[in-house]
Amino acid sequence: MPINKAMLAALSLLSYPELDVEKIYLVERKLQKLTARRAKKPWLYQIWEHTVSSCNVQIPMRIFSPKRREGDSVLLFFHGGGWVTGSIDSYDGICGDMAAQTGCVVASVDYRLAPEHRFPAAAEDCYAAAREVFLHSGLLGARPEDVVLFGDSAGGNLAAAVSLMARDRGEFLPRRQILIYPAVGNDHSETSPFPSVRENGTGYLLTAKRVRDFFALYKAQEADMENPYFAPLAAKTLADQPDTLLITAEFCPLRDEGEAYGEKLRQAGSYVEIYRIPDALHGFFSLPVRFKHVQKTYALINAFLEENYER
């Protein structure tokens, strides 16, 4: 379904392709903190704070436990924001919705941000949080097989990276992951092999230039671009990876690389469901639940959790 001309004009004004993320990311963080959508209806869930300690780093985690829990799944969530912005505070309302809509415990991880902490800091923080949840079942009252890695955008990248790290390090092995428009590739230039980078790289809020700016702030060195924990699509093999629900947005520059990652997982032997949300933009999952794209996404998530639990 095409976006009408009026909406396209508004999106073009909001996309700001000329802005340099390096010069404005601190302002964006402050704005996110001021405008964060807080968790509502607290009678539906309890919220408490936890800290994961790893290599002299303290990693905050905010846990949302629904009063009426449905099923045994625990969603270990990594937020988006290009590894540069975003926090457990800015995702507070989203995680509250997530707990209420799925009936699952949601544990949101506040990993360190770039450029103050470049790759692999965020990936290592997320791995440390996952390691604690998987190896200490008493923390969230979940068996390892019930823990689901979950992330959107840069958080989807981190969820995929943690799955690869877990396979390679052999300490635990996630059974399931949910990736929402994940950033898994490493080429967002005009010569990218993925058409969505060119088709949706300007005029749809998230621009290809903005993605490149985020990558420039996240990487510590040029060689990181080929590291599978930085760009999971660069992995030589995707064998022994979790069952995966992968959701993309029609008008998102990351659409095609996400779907290619899902296909590569499938070819390597994983059970994979890939869905493209029509007429949706990157970032739609952050909207309130009343929006149809968000409702559709939660329907897909709940179906995946239910059917995957029965597999």
N, C-alpha and C positions, 0 to 999 in steps of 0.2 A: 504494500500500500504506500503510494508516494506521499511525501510531506507537501502540504500546499505551499503556494508561493509566499504567503504572508509569514508563515512559520519559518520558511527558509530565510527570508529577509531578517527576521528577528534572530535566528541562530547565527547568521553571518556577523551581526553586530556584537553578539556575545562571545564569539569564538576567539577574538583577539590573537590572530596568528603571529603578529609582530612582537608580542611581549616576550621578554627574556625571563624565563622561569628563575634563573639564578638571581635576578635583581628583585623579584617580587615574592619569592617563596615565604619569606618571613611575614610579609603582610598577609599572604593567603592563610598562613597558620593562625594569625590573630583573628582574621575574619571568620575562619572556621570555628574557632573557640567561641566567638561572640554569637554566631548564628546557629550553633549546633542544635539539632532537634533532640531534645531530651526524651528519655524513656517515659512513656505515659502509662496509665493504668497499672500502678505498682501492685495493686491487689492481685494481678495476674501472675506475678513472679516475685521472687526475692533477688536482691542484688548484694553481692559482697565482693571484697577486694582480696586478691592474693598476689604474692610476689614470688617469682621464680629466680633463684640465685644460680648464676652460671659464670665461672671464670671471672669473678669479681664484678660481674654485671648484675644489676637488679632489674628484672623484667616484670613490669606490672601486668596483671591479668584481672579483668573484670568479669565476674561470673553471674549469669542470669539464669535462675532456676524457676521454671514455671510451677505454680501452685498445683496445677493439674498436669502432671507429666504423662505424656503419651509415648509409649515405647521406651527403649533403653538407649537410644542414640544420644551421643554428646557431640555437639558441633564445636570444634576448635577453630575459631575464626581469626583470620588475618585481614586487616582492613586495607582498603585501597588508598590512593593518594600519590602514586608515582614514586614510592619509597622516600618522598621528600615532604609531603604533607599528610594530613590524616592522623587520627589518634583514637584511643578508646573513647575519649570524650566526644569527638565529632561523630563517632559511630554509635553513640549511646542509644539513640532512638531506633536506629536500624537493628541493633542487637536485641533491644526490647521487643520490637516487632517480630524478630526471628524466633525468639523464645515463645511468644504468644501464638504465632502462626504454625509452628511445627510441634509445639508441646515438648521440645527438647531443651536440655541444659545447653546454654551457649557460653563458651569461654572465649572472651575477646582479648587478644594479645597486643600489648603496646610496645612493639619492637622499636629499636633505635632508628632514627631517620638520617638520611643523607641530606646535605653533604657533610654534616658534622661527623657522621659515621657511615663511611662508604662500604661497598660490598667487600666482604661477605657479612657485615655486621647484622643486617636485618634477617638474612637467611639463617645465620647461626642463632640469633635470638629466638626465632620461630622454631627452629629445630630443638633448642633447649626446652622451650615450653612444651612442645610435643613429647619430647623424651620424658619429662616429668609426668605428664598426663598418662602416657602409655605405660610407663613402668611403675607408677604408683596409683593403682586403681582406687585407693581410698580417697584420693583428692576430690574427685568428682563422682565417685560411686559408680564408675563405669568399667566394664571389662575392656581390654584393649581392642577387641573386635567390634566394640560399639562406638569407638571414637571415629569421627568423620572429620577429615581436614576440609576446610571451607575458606574460600577467599574470593574477593572481587578485584578485578583489574591488577594492580601491583600485588594485592593480596592473593589473587589467583596464581600469579607467578610464584609467590612464596610458598603456597600450598603445594604446587607442583614440584618446586625445588626441595621441600622437606620430604616429599615422597621419594625423590631420587636419592637424597642424602640418607634416608632411612634404609633404603635398599643397599646402598654402597657401604654403610657403616655397620649394618647388621645388628643394631641394638633393639629395634622394633620394626614392625612392618605394617603400615596403615592398610586397612582393608577397603576403605572407601574415601573418595574425595569429590568435592563439588567446586567447580571452577566457573565463575561468572565473568564473562568477557576478559579472560586472562591475557596478560602481556607475556607471551612466551617466546616471541621471535627476537631477532636482533637487527633487522633491517627495516627502517621506516623512511627510507629515502625514496626519491622519484623512481629509482630502479629496483625497488622492492619486488620480489616475486609474487607478492600478494596484492591483487587488484584493489582490495578494500582500502589499502593505504593511500592510493591515488584517488579512488572514488569518494572516499569519506574523510580524506586527510585535511580538508578545509571546509569551514562552514557548518560543522556539526558539533560544536562545543569543544570536544577533544580533538586537537589538530595533530597532524603528523609531526609538525615542528615541536609542539609541546612534548610529545612522546620522546623525541630525540633529545630535548633539553633535560627531561627527567633521567634518561639513560646517561647523559653526560655527567650529571650530578651524582648518580648512584655508583657508577663504575670507579674503581680505584686505579685501573690501568687499562690500556686498550685490549690486552689479552683477555680481560674479563668478558668481553663480548662473545667469546666462543666457549665460555665456561657454562656447562649445562645447569649449574646452580644459579647462574645469572640469567641465562636464556634457555629454558628447558627444551625448546625445540632443537637446540644444537646437540642434544645428547646422542651419542652413537647408537645406543640401544635404549628402548623403553620397556624392556622385558621386566617382569615382576613388579608391575605397578598396580595401584588400586583400581577397583571398579570405579568408573568415573561418570559423573553427570557434568556435561559441559554446555553452558548456555551463552550464546552470543547475541549481539544486537545488530539489527539490519544496517543501521547507519553509523557504524563504529569502525574506525580505522583498524582496530585489532581483530575484527571479525574473522577474516580469512586465516590468519595465523592460529587463532584459537581452534577453529574447525580443523585445520591441518594437524594440529597437535592431537586432537581427539582421534582423527583417522590413524595417525601414527601409533597411538596407544592401542587402538583396535587391531592394527596389523601385527603388533607385538604380542597380542594375546589377551589384552585386558577387555573386560566387559565395559562398553562405552555407550552412553546415550548422548547424542548431540542435538541441540535444539537452537534454532535461530528465532528470536522474538521479532516478528514483523513490526515495522514502523517504529522501532525503538532506537534510542541513542545510548551511547556509552554513559554510564552513570545512573541509568534509570532505576537500578535496584535501591538507590538511596532515597527514592521517593516514598511517600506514605503508602500504606497498603491499599488505600482506596483506588489507586491508579491501576488500570487493567493490566499493564505490563507486569507490575509487581504481583498482582493476584495470579496471573498465569505462571510466573516464576515459582511462587510458593506451591502452586498445584503440582508443578513438575518436581520440585524438591521433595514434597511429601510423598508423591508416588514413588520416587526413586528410593527414599528411605524405607518405605513400606515393602516394596517389591524386593529391594536389595537385602532387607532383613530376612526375607523368606527364602532367598537363594541359598 
